[in-house]
């Protein structure tokens, strides 16, 4: 299936299934995470495990699988001492996803390249190390380099993932849209102390409605809410719909992060995730899946929801 075929499915009101977490599924299967670059360098030496993760998601019913490139920009790899292996790591990640698709018997599955604005983090925490934060020119170059690699290696679309910081989003959006590839934007949110929906940014309260205004400046083919608790995702989607009329995506996380490890405590049950996703679909979302902490079992639980689009 080409991206044009997927676009026709969305225009026809169909429900599309995204995969679940890639980096966290690698960790769940015993792959070590890097203390500086999280799952970025994990591709090296673990190609068989990474391919098995992708194939498990395809077998669970995913229409789109995501290459393990979320944390492998030059900014992240330099900090971890892997800067000279940027091309090796990212080409291997994309090619492994393509190989998993080709071997699956489901050639219609699309491969998405993940692009985040993740920066080096404080060890043992979930916050950016401000002492190592790059300037805009450095971010422009790093995100542009990775975006072009994702395009050139054959990704069918680019997923902008965990978009939440106003100072970093323009570099990521600009780099991805400049490739000419289809781009989907995934925003992350949190609940404020007063119950409001805010950008995920931990250091200050930014209304989520302000975060998504960047969509007025860039042309993307779909937008949605990801890496966000399930009980916040629906409210965030409603806010997004007020300013965006394209296809909506919803793929939450479950658990929490302490660099470099995902904490798999109290991860949502697959059946409960399906109940949330059914409501997101009823509210207009057409692409559902999972993010960090969620596994092939969760995606398999969502597969029956495709019928909601056919019935609609």
Helices and strands as residue ranges (DSSP letters): H 3-11, E 16-17, H 23-28, G 40-43, H 47-60, E 64-66, H 74-80, G 83-85, H 86-102, E 110-116, G 130-132, H 136-152, E 157-163, H 166-178, E 182-187, E 189-191, E 197-199, H 208-211, G 212-216, E 222-226, H 230-241, E 247-252, E 256-258, E 261-263, H 270-282, E 285-290, H 296-302, G 303-305, H 306-311
